[in-house]
Amino acid sequence: MEHEGLQIEYKREYIDNFKYSVIAFANGDGGQILFGMNDDGSVCGVSDVDETMLKITNAVRDSIRPDVSLFTKCESLVIDGKDVVRLSVSRGTSRPYYISGKGIRPESVFVRQGASSVPASEAAILQMIHESSNFVYEEERSLNQELTFSQSEPQFSSRSVEFGEVQKKSLGLIGSDGMFTNLGLLLSDQCPHIIKAAVFKGSTKSIFQNRREFNGSLLKQLDDAFAFLDLCNQTASEIHGLERVDSKSYPGDSIRETLLNLIVHRDYAVLSPALISVFDDRIEFVSIGGLVPQVSFDDIMLGVSIARNPKLANVFYRLHLIEAYGTGILKINESYSDKSVKPKIEVSSHAFKVTLPNANFERQQELYKRNLEERLMAVREPFTREQQIDSLFARKQFVSRKDVEDSLSTSQANAVLILRKMLEEGKINKVGSGKNVRYIIRH
């Protein structure tokens, strides 16, 4: 017999973790698992063929999602006079396949690596999702059916939108089988997806100043994250003539539109948090989910949009949180139309990043620099003036008021005050009177 490898695996007897290999074969190019075989390919046989086959078929049916049974074939063989059970697994059409009850996450999705079945990377999972034409995450049945909506109900009520059983079905929170879908999960109190936010000092991630996590229903996360970011959106004021002009660090609806884009277009098939990083000079928004098929980067910059989560987008549309699909990027760019700095949008195979620059940062830096220079000047000025006067008296035996004016480039009144103070402090003596008054250093 051939050795174990990419498409063949041996088991001495039935063992529950064989399902990892079933998943890996179904997610890859298929393969075979032979029960009653030693690792070296020698035959040891199984003691009860019927019982072994029953355990295998039940585990395949009950432990793997989506149902992979149609892509498996379990049969008995006799090799070297001993009973062996062979489970053949074909490449599935509803990839990624995963362990039931754990959802689509790296620890429950397996792929083949040499002779081993190992957890798939997030990138590999995303690739399988994109290649699986019939997989729509928000329409799949939720693995958690114990859902409550105490956080979303007030959002619908405040906008006079009904949110009863009928509406949950028409919006897609409840599927045709009467079970909650993943859309229902996203809008429920039990939503497992979160947003992580952090505030950093300066323009790097070296020093944390604050960090938050937003969880619960996506509608609650939207409100909580926006309130947090609104505190970061400081107002700068300048006086122009008789009027004061206020300017936000992040203009118009740029934060709101970017946050909505982060939530509505995120790829929820992968359990990875959306990230918001606040720096002195910018805010970065990063979420899992690159471009959907058939849409290029240039397309989205023109306003073309194919919603990754159309039912979720429809809920946000019904709640008047978004006006139309595809307008978000345009609004973000338009909010900076009169600014010298512009938003930056970056897309990779599996992620989307929007960077909003702080429109007031350069002005704030200029004001900070000016204030710092003024403070330093205020500290240095008395010392410099005293040095100049000492130098003046060192050069001349007799010093007049006019000499002080010229040396310090100051007014007559200020020169009089300086000399009067030096007299009171006993540093100089006054000689003569009237126009002939002179001052000498006291030794």
C-alpha positions as CSV (number, residue, x, y, z in Angstrom):
1,M,0.0,0.0,0.0
2,E,1.1,3.6,-0.6
3,H,2.1,5.8,2.2
4,E,-0.1,8.5,3.8
5,G,-0.1,11.7,1.8
6,L,-2.1,14.6,0.5
7,Q,-5.1,12.5,-0.5
8,I,-4.8,9.4,1.6
9,E,-4.9,8.8,5.4
10,Y,-4.9,5.6,7.5
11,K,-6.7,4.9,10.8
12,R,-6.2,1.8,12.9
13,E,-9.8,2.1,14.2
14,Y,-12.6,4.5,14.3
15,I,-11.6,7.8,16.0
16,D,-13.7,10.9,16.2
17,N,-11.1,13.3,14.9
18,F,-11.3,11.6,11.4
19,K,-13.9,14.3,10.6
20,Y,-11.0,16.9,10.4
21,S,-9.6,15.0,7.5
22,V,-13.1,14.7,5.9
23,I,-13.4,18.5,6.0
24,A,-9.8,18.9,4.7
25,F,-10.5,16.6,1.7
26,A,-13.9,18.3,1.0
27,N,-12.2,21.7,1.1
28,G,-9.4,20.5,-1.1
29,D,-9.1,18.1,-3.9
30,G,-10.7,15.1,-2.2
31,G,-9.1,12.0,-0.7
32,Q,-9.6,8.7,1.1
33,I,-9.6,7.6,4.7
34,L,-9.0,3.8,5.3
35,F,-10.0,2.4,8.7
36,G,-8.2,-0.8,9.7
37,M,-4.8,0.3,8.5
38,N,-1.5,1.1,10.3
39,D,0.4,4.3,9.6
40,D,3.0,2.4,7.6
41,G,0.3,1.1,5.2
42,S,0.1,-2.4,6.7
43,V,-3.4,-3.9,7.3
44,C,-4.7,-4.5,10.8
45,G,-8.4,-4.7,10.0
46,V,-11.5,-3.5,11.9
47,S,-13.4,-5.8,14.3
48,D,-16.9,-4.8,13.4
49,V,-17.4,-3.4,9.8
50,D,-21.1,-2.5,10.2
51,E,-20.7,-0.6,13.5
52,T,-17.6,1.2,12.1
53,M,-19.5,2.3,9.0
54,L,-22.5,3.4,11.0
55,K,-20.3,5.6,13.3
56,I,-18.6,7.1,10.3
57,T,-21.8,8.0,8.3
58,N,-23.5,9.4,11.5
59,A,-20.4,11.6,12.3
60,V,-20.2,12.9,8.7
61,R,-23.9,13.8,8.7
62,D,-24.1,15.3,12.2
63,S,-20.7,17.0,12.7
64,I,-19.9,18.8,9.5
65,R,-21.5,21.8,7.9
66,P,-22.6,22.4,5.2
67,D,-23.9,18.8,4.7
68,V,-21.0,17.0,3.0
69,S,-22.7,13.6,2.8
70,L,-23.4,13.8,-0.9
71,F,-19.7,14.1,-1.5
72,T,-18.7,11.0,0.6
73,K,-18.9,7.2,0.0
74,C,-18.4,4.7,2.7
75,E,-17.7,1.0,1.8
76,S,-16.1,-2.1,3.1
77,L,-13.1,-3.8,1.5
78,V,-11.1,-6.9,2.2
79,I,-7.4,-6.4,2.0
80,D,-4.9,-9.2,2.7
81,G,-7.8,-11.2,4.1
82,K,-8.8,-8.5,6.6
83,D,-11.9,-6.2,6.8
84,V,-11.2,-2.5,6.0
85,V,-13.6,0.4,5.7
86,R,-12.9,3.1,3.1
87,L,-14.4,6.5,3.2
88,S,-14.0,8.4,-0.1
89,V,-14.4,12.2,0.0
90,S,-14.8,14.3,-3.1
91,R,-14.2,18.1,-3.4
92,G,-17.3,19.8,-2.1
93,T,-19.2,22.6,-3.9
94,S,-20.2,24.5,-0.7
95,R,-16.8,25.2,0.7
96,P,-15.6,26.0,3.3
97,Y,-16.8,23.0,5.3
98,Y,-16.4,23.3,9.0
99,I,-17.2,21.6,12.4
100,S,-20.8,22.0,13.3
101,G,-21.4,24.4,16.2
102,K,-18.1,26.3,15.8
103,G,-18.9,28.4,12.8
104,I,-16.6,29.4,10.0
105,R,-13.4,30.2,11.8
106,P,-9.8,28.9,11.5
107,E,-10.1,26.4,14.4
108,S,-13.1,24.6,12.8
109,V,-12.1,24.8,9.1
110,F,-9.4,22.3,7.9
111,V,-7.2,21.9,4.8
112,R,-4.7,19.3,3.8
113,Q,-1.0,20.0,4.3
114,G,1.1,17.0,3.3
115,A,-0.2,14.0,5.2
116,S,-1.9,16.1,7.9
117,S,-5.2,18.0,8.3
118,V,-4.5,21.4,9.7
119,P,-6.6,24.5,10.6
120,A,-7.1,26.8,7.6
121,S,-5.8,30.4,7.6
122,E,-8.3,33.3,7.3
123,A,-7.0,34.0,3.8
124,A,-7.7,30.4,2.8
125,I,-11.2,30.5,4.2
126,L,-11.9,33.8,2.4
127,Q,-10.7,32.3,-0.8
128,M,-13.0,29.3,-0.4
129,I,-15.9,31.5,0.3
130,H,-15.3,33.6,-2.8
131,E,-15.0,30.5,-4.9
132,S,-18.3,29.1,-3.5
133,S,-21.0,30.7,-5.6
134,N,-23.9,29.5,-3.6
135,F,-22.6,30.7,-0.2
136,V,-24.2,33.9,1.2
137,Y,-23.3,34.3,4.8
138,E,-26.3,36.5,5.9
139,E,-28.7,34.0,4.4
140,E,-27.3,30.9,6.1
141,R,-29.0,29.5,9.2
142,S,-27.5,30.8,12.4
143,L,-25.7,28.3,14.6
144,N,-27.2,30.1,17.6
145,Q,-31.0,30.0,17.6
146,E,-31.3,31.5,21.1
147,L,-31.4,35.1,19.9
148,T,-32.8,38.3,21.5
149,F,-33.2,41.8,20.1
150,S,-33.4,44.1,23.0
151,Q,-30.7,46.4,21.6
152,S,-32.1,46.5,18.0
153,E,-35.8,46.9,18.8
154,P,-35.5,50.6,20.1
155,Q,-33.6,51.4,16.9
156,F,-36.6,50.3,14.8
157,S,-39.1,51.9,17.2
158,S,-37.4,55.3,17.2
159,R,-37.6,55.4,13.4
160,S,-41.2,54.2,13.3
161,V,-40.3,50.9,11.6
162,E,-42.2,47.8,12.6
163,F,-40.0,44.9,13.9
164,G,-42.4,42.1,14.6
165,E,-42.3,38.5,13.4
166,V,-43.6,39.4,10.0
167,Q,-40.9,42.1,9.5
168,K,-38.1,39.7,10.7
169,K,-39.2,37.3,8.0
170,S,-39.5,39.9,5.2
171,L,-36.2,41.5,6.1
172,G,-34.4,38.1,6.2
173,L,-33.7,37.7,9.9
174,I,-35.8,34.6,9.8
175,G,-35.4,32.2,6.9
176,S,-38.0,30.2,5.0
177,D,-37.5,27.3,7.5
178,G,-38.6,29.5,10.4
179,M,-35.1,29.6,11.8
180,F,-32.9,32.6,12.5
181,T,-30.4,33.4,9.8
182,N,-27.0,34.9,10.2
183,L,-28.5,38.3,9.5
184,G,-30.6,37.8,12.6
185,L,-27.5,36.9,14.5
186,L,-25.8,40.1,13.3
187,L,-28.7,42.3,14.6
188,S,-29.2,40.3,17.8
189,D,-27.8,40.9,21.3
190,Q,-25.7,37.8,20.8
191,C,-23.8,39.0,17.7
192,P,-20.3,37.5,18.0
193,H,-18.6,40.1,15.8
194,I,-17.0,43.2,17.5
195,I,-15.3,46.4,16.7
196,K,-12.0,47.2,18.5
197,A,-10.9,50.9,18.8
198,A,-7.7,52.4,20.1
199,V,-6.4,55.9,20.6
200,F,-2.6,56.3,20.2
201,K,-0.3,59.2,21.2
202,G,1.4,60.7,18.2
203,S,1.4,59.2,14.7
204,T,2.5,55.6,15.6
205,K,1.2,52.7,17.6
206,S,3.9,53.0,20.2
207,I,1.9,54.5,23.0
208,F,-1.7,53.6,23.9
209,Q,-3.9,56.3,25.4
210,N,-7.2,54.6,25.3
211,R,-8.9,51.4,24.0
212,R,-12.4,50.2,23.7
213,E,-14.4,47.2,22.4
214,F,-17.9,47.5,21.0
215,N,-20.1,44.5,21.0
216,G,-23.8,43.4,20.8
217,S,-26.1,44.1,17.9
218,L,-24.5,45.9,14.9
219,L,-26.9,48.8,15.4
220,K,-25.7,49.2,19.0
221,Q,-22.1,49.0,17.8
222,L,-22.7,51.7,15.3
223,D,-24.1,54.1,18.0
224,D,-21.4,53.3,20.5
225,A,-18.5,53.5,18.0
226,F,-19.8,56.8,16.6
227,A,-20.2,58.4,20.0
228,F,-16.6,57.3,20.8
229,L,-15.2,58.8,17.6
230,D,-17.3,62.0,18.0
231,L,-15.3,62.7,21.1
232,C,-12.1,62.4,19.1
233,N,-13.4,64.9,16.5
234,Q,-12.2,68.1,18.0
235,T,-13.1,71.6,16.9
236,A,-10.6,74.2,16.0
237,S,-11.6,77.9,16.0
238,E,-10.1,80.9,14.2
239,I,-11.1,84.6,14.2
240,H,-11.7,86.1,10.8
241,G,-12.6,89.7,11.2
242,L,-15.5,89.9,13.6
243,E,-16.5,86.3,13.2
244,R,-15.3,83.1,14.7
245,V,-15.0,80.2,12.3
246,D,-15.1,76.6,13.7
247,S,-13.6,73.7,11.9
248,K,-13.9,70.0,12.8
249,S,-10.8,67.8,12.6
250,Y,-12.8,65.3,10.5
251,P,-15.2,67.3,8.3
252,G,-18.8,66.8,7.4
253,D,-20.1,63.2,7.6
254,S,-16.7,61.6,6.9
255,I,-16.6,59.6,10.2
256,R,-20.3,58.5,10.0
257,E,-20.0,57.4,6.4
258,T,-16.7,55.5,6.9
259,L,-18.1,53.8,10.0
260,L,-21.3,52.7,8.1
261,N,-19.1,51.4,5.3
262,L,-17.0,49.5,7.8
263,I,-20.1,47.8,9.2
264,V,-22.3,47.2,6.1
265,H,-19.6,45.9,3.8
266,R,-17.6,43.8,6.3
267,D,-17.1,40.1,5.5
268,Y,-18.8,38.4,8.5
269,A,-18.1,34.9,7.3
270,V,-14.7,35.3,9.1
271,L,-14.8,36.0,12.8
272,S,-12.2,38.8,12.9
273,P,-12.7,42.2,14.6
274,A,-13.0,45.4,12.6
275,L,-10.2,47.8,13.8
276,I,-10.3,51.6,14.3
277,S,-7.1,53.3,15.2
278,V,-7.1,57.0,16.2
279,F,-3.8,58.9,15.8
280,D,-3.1,62.6,16.2
281,D,-3.0,63.1,12.5
282,R,-5.5,60.5,11.2
283,I,-8.1,57.8,11.9
284,E,-7.7,54.3,10.2
285,F,-10.6,52.0,9.7
286,V,-9.8,48.4,8.7
287,S,-12.2,45.5,8.1
288,I,-12.0,42.0,6.7
289,G,-13.4,41.7,3.2
290,G,-11.7,43.0,0.0
291,L,-13.6,43.8,-3.2
292,V,-16.5,41.6,-4.2
293,P,-16.2,39.8,-7.5
294,Q,-16.7,41.8,-10.7
295,V,-16.0,45.2,-9.0
296,S,-12.6,46.9,-9.3
297,F,-11.0,49.6,-7.2
298,D,-11.6,52.2,-9.9
299,D,-15.3,51.1,-9.9
300,I,-15.9,51.8,-6.2
301,M,-14.1,55.2,-6.5
302,L,-16.7,56.1,-9.1
303,G,-19.6,55.1,-6.8
304,V,-20.2,51.6,-8.3
305,S,-21.3,49.2,-5.5
306,I,-22.3,45.6,-5.2
307,A,-23.3,45.0,-1.6
308,R,-21.5,42.1,0.1
309,N,-24.4,41.9,2.6
310,P,-27.5,43.1,0.6
311,K,-30.0,42.2,3.3
312,L,-28.0,44.0,6.0
313,A,-27.7,47.0,3.7
314,N,-31.4,46.9,3.1
315,V,-32.0,47.0,6.9
316,F,-29.8,50.1,7.2
317,Y,-31.6,51.6,4.3
318,R,-35.0,51.0,5.9
319,L,-33.7,52.7,9.1
320,H,-32.5,55.7,7.0
321,L,-28.9,55.1,8.1
322,I,-27.8,54.9,4.5
323,E,-29.4,56.7,1.5
324,A,-28.3,54.5,-1.4
325,Y,-25.7,51.8,-2.1
326,G,-22.5,53.2,-3.5
327,T,-22.7,56.8,-2.2
328,G,-20.6,56.3,0.9
329,I,-17.1,56.6,-0.7
330,L,-18.3,59.6,-2.8
331,K,-19.5,61.4,0.4
332,I,-16.3,60.7,2.2
333,N,-14.3,62.2,-0.6
334,E,-16.7,65.2,-1.0
335,S,-16.4,66.1,2.7
336,Y,-12.7,66.8,2.0
337,S,-13.2,68.7,-1.3
338,D,-12.0,72.0,0.2
339,K,-9.2,70.5,2.3
340,S,-5.5,70.3,1.4
341,V,-5.4,66.7,2.8
342,K,-7.5,63.9,1.3
343,P,-8.9,60.5,2.5
344,K,-6.9,57.4,1.5
345,I,-8.6,54.1,0.5
346,E,-6.6,50.9,0.2
347,V,-7.8,47.4,-0.8
348,S,-6.1,44.1,-0.5
349,S,-7.3,40.6,-1.4
350,H,-9.1,40.2,1.9
351,A,-9.2,43.6,3.7
352,F,-10.4,47.2,3.2
353,K,-8.8,50.2,4.8
354,V,-10.0,53.8,4.9
355,T,-7.7,56.5,6.3
356,L,-9.3,59.9,7.2
357,P,-6.7,62.6,7.7
358,N,-7.1,65.2,10.5
359,A,-7.9,68.3,8.5
360,N,-6.7,70.6,11.3
361,F,-3.5,68.7,12.1
362,E,-1.1,71.0,10.2
363,R,-2.7,74.1,11.6
364,Q,-2.6,72.6,15.2
365,Q,1.1,71.9,14.7
366,E,1.8,75.4,13.6
367,L,-0.1,76.9,16.6
368,Y,1.7,74.5,18.9
369,K,5.1,75.5,17.4
370,R,4.3,79.2,17.7
371,N,3.1,78.9,21.3
372,L,6.3,77.0,22.2
373,E,8.5,79.6,20.6
374,E,6.7,82.4,22.4
375,R,7.1,80.5,25.7
376,L,10.8,80.0,25.1
377,M,11.2,83.6,24.1
378,A,9.5,84.7,27.3
379,V,12.0,82.6,29.3
380,R,15.0,83.7,27.3
381,E,14.1,87.4,27.1
382,P,15.0,88.6,30.6
383,F,18.3,86.8,30.5
384,T,19.2,88.2,27.1
385,R,18.3,91.8,28.2
386,E,20.3,91.5,31.4
387,Q,23.3,90.3,29.4
388,Q,23.0,93.2,27.0
389,I,23.0,95.7,29.9
390,D,25.9,94.1,31.6
391,S,27.8,94.2,28.3
392,L,26.9,97.9,27.9
393,F,28.3,98.9,31.3
394,A,31.4,96.8,30.7
395,R,32.2,98.7,27.6
396,K,31.4,102.2,28.9
397,Q,32.3,103.8,32.2
398,F,29.4,106.2,32.0
399,V,26.0,105.1,30.5
400,S,23.2,107.4,29.5
401,R,19.5,106.6,29.1
402,K,19.9,107.0,25.3
403,D,22.6,104.3,25.4
404,V,20.2,101.9,27.0
405,E,17.5,102.7,24.4
406,D,19.9,102.0,21.5
407,S,21.5,98.9,23.0
408,L,18.1,97.2,23.8
409,S,16.2,98.7,20.9
410,T,13.5,99.8,23.3
411,S,11.5,102.9,24.0
412,Q,12.5,105.8,26.2
413,A,9.9,105.0,28.8
414,N,11.1,101.3,29.0
415,A,14.7,102.5,29.3
416,V,13.8,104.7,32.2
417,L,12.0,101.8,34.0
418,I,15.0,99.5,33.5
419,L,17.5,102.0,34.9
420,R,15.1,102.8,37.8
421,K,14.9,99.1,38.7
422,M,18.7,98.7,38.6
423,L,19.0,101.7,40.9
424,E,16.5,100.3,43.4
425,E,18.3,96.9,43.3
426,G,21.6,98.7,44.0
427,K,23.3,97.6,40.9
428,I,24.2,101.1,39.6
429,N,24.8,104.6,40.8
430,K,23.4,107.8,39.4
431,V,25.8,110.6,38.6
432,G,24.9,114.2,37.6
433,S,21.5,115.7,37.1
434,G,19.1,116.9,34.3
435,K,20.4,116.3,30.8
436,N,23.8,115.3,32.1
437,V,22.6,112.3,34.2
438,R,24.8,109.3,33.7
439,Y,24.9,105.9,35.3
440,I,27.9,103.9,36.5
441,I,28.2,100.3,37.6
442,R,28.4,99.8,41.4
443,H,31.5,97.7,42.4
